[in-house]
Amino acid sequence: MEKPQIISHMEKSVNYTLYDCKWIPRSAKFVTIGSHPRGTGALHVYEISHRDLIQLKVYETPTSLKCGTFAASSLQSRHLATGDFKGQLYVWDLENGKPVYQCDAHPEIINAIDGVGGMGVGEGAPELVTGSRDGAVKVWDVRQRDAPVACMEPEDGEDRRDCWTVAFGDAYNSEERCVCAGYDNGDVKMFDLRNMSVKWETNIKNGVCSVEFDRKDISMNKLVASSLEGKFRVFDVRTHNSKTGFASLEEKAHKSTVWLVKHLPQNRDIFMTTGGSGSLSLWKYDYPVKRVKVEDGVKTGVAGSLQYLQNATLSTQPVCGMDWSPDKLGLAVCVAFDQALRVIIVTKLNRI
């Protein structure tokens, strides 16, 4: 019992397909994102009140919604940015369910979205990044209509791979910022937005389902990429070697696809992976004694090790969305393809 425990605190079934969920910052509320059978989008707001889960708002959007984020919004407005199945980018006011921003971001579905510069996290302008089936990764500033700030896509004639996941990082001052993207063929690419160049790329041999930096608002420290076939890889992105790239270690987490990786906001070395078999796994990264070694005058990173802290099976279907509460240690919400949302509590995280 000394280990952290993963407890399913509340569970609620819904009548639509769930794809994503996000905590509304500075509140006991969260939003779920999904798709009705008739092809319209579902945007529901829930609040935890004592032992009950209260549905506060129900909005239906014209097109099925795939993903969402609050990360480019201010703490005052708390607007939700979403990507939908027709490639449209919306920013919603959840008080009235009306869009405050809308543009046709991609010609095909937006698979993933992330933000930076909002919520008091990261320096610089509030920006969103979207990744789509069309192979493009686009960066948006909601103060600038219709045109992306940056667009990273294959040249004409090149193979367009489906972009499954995107993440911001390295936003430690107002100039620096990078985007990491994962593709269906196993490519992981890191784009430097300051120089508009590919900073680093690798291939992890299986489709990349999720990438996330342990923190967006610090100089790059760690990056985790999860994939099909139940594996994920942790990269130490503090030290780059021009020949060998970043030091990394690979771990088999689940018996099926690792859909997501989510770092604990209060401790960047602890993260959760979600599996295609409905399971959650909790991990802790331990740094090596020395993170850098020098060979022939060239610095090379040294990978650490992983502790497997706990696992729990909550569903029979893939857990496709999960979000830690930024305000309450150990509180999280997750959604799965069994059309159920669950509020979970992870205990003893302050003792690890």
N, C-alpha and C positions, 0 to 999 in steps of 0.2 A: 504493500500500500504506500510505500515511499515514492513510487513513481507517480507522475501526473496521470490523472484519469480523464477520459473523454466521455462526458455525460450528455445524452440527448435530453435536454431540459423541456423543450416544447416541440410539438409536431403539428402541422396543419396540412391537410390535403386541399388541392385546388383543382379547378376544372379546365386548366390550360397547361401547355408545356412550358416548364421553367427553364430558362437559360442562364440567368445571372441574378445576383443579389448584392446589395451594397448598404452599409450602415449610413444613415444620415448623420453627419458629424455633430457632436455636442448634443446628442439626444438619445433616447431609448427607442428610436424608430429606425426602421429599415425599409428599403424598397425592393420589390421583386420585379424582374423583367422577363417577358416571355411572349408566347404566341398562342392565339386562339385557333381552334380548328378551321375557322372560316378565313384565316389568313390575316387577321388584324392583330395589332400588338396589345399586350397586357402590361399595365404599369400600376402596381398596387403598393400602397403604403401601409405598413403595420406598426403598431406600438406595443411594447411589452409593459403591461400594467399588472403589478403584483404577480399572480400566477396565470394570468390570461394574456392571450394574443388578440389584440383588438385591430380590426381592419378599419383604417381611417379614411383612405381615399381609394377609389377605383377609377382608373382612366383607361380608355380604349383608344389606341392610335390607328391610323389608316393602314399601316404595314407592320408585320411581325417584327418584334425587337429582338436583337441578338445579344447586345452587350451594353454596359453603361459604366460611368465613372463620375464621381464628384471632385476629382483631383485638380481640376482647373477652375473650380468655382471658389468664390470668397466665402468666408465663414458667415457673412451676413446674408448673402443671397441663397447659398446652398442649392444651386441649380444643377440638375442632373443632365449630363451629356450622354446620348445614346446613339448606337449605330444599328441600322435595320437591314432587312433582307433585300431591299432595293438599292442599297448603297447610300442611303440618305443619312446625314448627320443632323441630329436635333439637339437643342439644349432646352430643357423643360423647366418651367416654374411649377414646382409640385404643389404650391398652394391652390392654383386654379387649373392645373393640367394643360396650360397653353404654352406653345413654344416661344422662346425669346430669341432663338437663332435657328436657322435651317438652311442647309445647302445640299446639293447633289454631289456628295463627296466622291463616290465611285460608281461605275456602271454595274457592279455586281455586289453581292452581300458583303457587309462589313463584319468580319469575323472577330475583331478585337479592337478595343479602344483603351487608351490610358491618358492621363493628364499630369501636368506639373505646374507649379507656380501658384496654385490655389491652396486653400486650407492652411495657409501659413507654412507649407512644406516646399522647400526649394526656392532658390533665388530667381529673379528675372520675370519675364512676362508669363501670364497664364496661357498655356498652350495645350492642345490635344493632339494625339497621334492616332491614326486609324490604319488598320491593315485589312486588306480585302482579298477576295478570290481572284481579282484581276492582277494580282502580283505586286500591286503598288503599296507603298507605305507613304502616307501623307501627314504633314504637320500643319495644324490649323491654329490660328489666333482668332478667337470669337469676336474680337473687335474689328476684324477685317473680313468683310463679306465675300463669299463666292470663290475666292482664289486661295489655295493653300500657301503657307509660308515656305514650305519645302516639299518636294516630291521625289521620292526615291523609287524608281521603277526600272524594269529591264529596257534595254535599247530595242528599237524596232528590229524584228527578226529573231531576237533572243527568246529562249524558252521562258514563259511566264508561269512561275510556280505559285501555288496557292499560299498566301500569307495567313498563318493561323493565329499568330500571337505577336503583340508589340508591348514594349515597356520603355519608359523614360528612366534615365539615370544621370549621374555625374553633374547634377545641377547645384553645385556647391557655391557658385557665384553667378552674377548676372550675365556673364559671357559664355561660360562653359555649359554644355548640355549635349547629351547623346541619346540615341534611340537604338534599342536592340530589337530585332525582329526574328521570328522563327518561321520556317517554311515546311511544306508537306514532304519535301525530299530530304529533310534532316539538316538543311542549311541553317546556321545561326549567323546573322550579320549585325555588326555594330556600326552605326553611322554617326560620324562626328558632325553635329549641326553647325558648329562654328566654322569649320573648314569645308563643309559639304563634301565629305569624302567617306569612303568605307574605311573605318579605323581598324577593323579586324573581322575575319570570318573563319568559320570552321564548319565541319559537318559531323553530326553525331549519329549518322547511319539510319535513324528512324525519324518519322515525321515529328516535328517539334510542336507539342500541344500548348506549352506555357513557358514563358521566360519572365524572370523577375529579378531585379537588383534587390539586395537586402535593404538598401536605403536609396531613395532618389536624391536626397539633398546633401549627400556627402561625396567626397572624391571617391571614385569607383572602388568598391571593396570586394564584394562577392556577387556572382551571378549564378542563378540556378536555372537550368533548362530541363524540362520534363518531356518525355516522348512516348510514342507507342512502344509496345513490347514490355511495358512495366519498368522502364529504367529512367533515371534522371542523372544529370551531371552537374556538379558544383565546380565553378571556375573561380579561382582567385584572380580577380582582375585588377589587383593593385600593381603587379609587376608584369610588364609585357616583354617577352623576348622575341626579337625579330625573326628568329628561325623556328622556335618551338611554340610561340604564342603564349597563352596563359596556362599556368599549372591547373590541373583539374583532377577530380576523382569521380568515378561512376558507381552508382548504387542501384540495385534492383529493389524497387519499393513495393510493388503490387504484382499480382499475377496477371494483370491486364493493364491497359493504357493508364498512364499517369496524366490525368486531365489537367490538374492545376498544381501550382506551388504558390503558397502564400506565407510570407514572412510575418512574424509577430511584430506589430508596431512598437511595442515596448522593449523588445529584445531582438536585435537583428540576427542573432546567431541561432534562433529557434524558428523552424518553419514547419508548415503542414503540407502534406501532399494528399491529393484526393484521387481515388482509383475508379476504374471502369466497373469494378465489382461492387461498388457502393461502400468502399472502405476509406477511412481516414488514417494517415500515419503521421506521427509527430517525430521530428528529428532535431538534433542539436549538432551544430558544427563546432568542432574543437580545432583551434589554431595550432600549427606546429610550433616547436620551440623557436625556430627561426623561419620567418616567412620568405626570406630571400637568401639564395646562395650565389656565390660568384665563381664562375668557371671561365678561365682564360680571359679574365677582365670583363666578362659579360654577366649582367644580373639575370637570374632566372628565379621565378616564383616557386614556392614549395607548397604543395597541397596539404591540407590538414586531414582530419578524420571525422567520421560521423558517428553519433550515438543515436541508436534507435530507441526512442523513449516510450512510445505507446502506439497502439493501433485500436481501431474500433470499426465494426461493420454496422452501418446505419441503414443501408438500403440494399435492395436487390439490383438496382440500376446504377449507372454511372453518376457520381457526384460532380455535376458540371459547373457549379458556381459555389464560391465560398468567400466570406469576408470577415476578417477580425474586426472587433470593435476598436476604434482608435482611442476610446476613452476609458474602457473597462477591461482590465487585464484578464485574459482567458475567456472572454465572451465572444461568440462568433455566430454567424448564421450561414447555413448552407442549403443549396437546392439540388435536387436530383431529378432524373428523368422518370421517376415513379410519380411525378406530379405532386410532390410533397416538399414543404419547406420545414427546416428544423433549426431551432435555436439550440446551440450547444455550449457547454461550459467545460473548459479544460482547467483542471485544478493544479495547484502546487507549482505554477510557472514562476512564482517569485523565489522558489527555493532551488532552482536548477543552477 
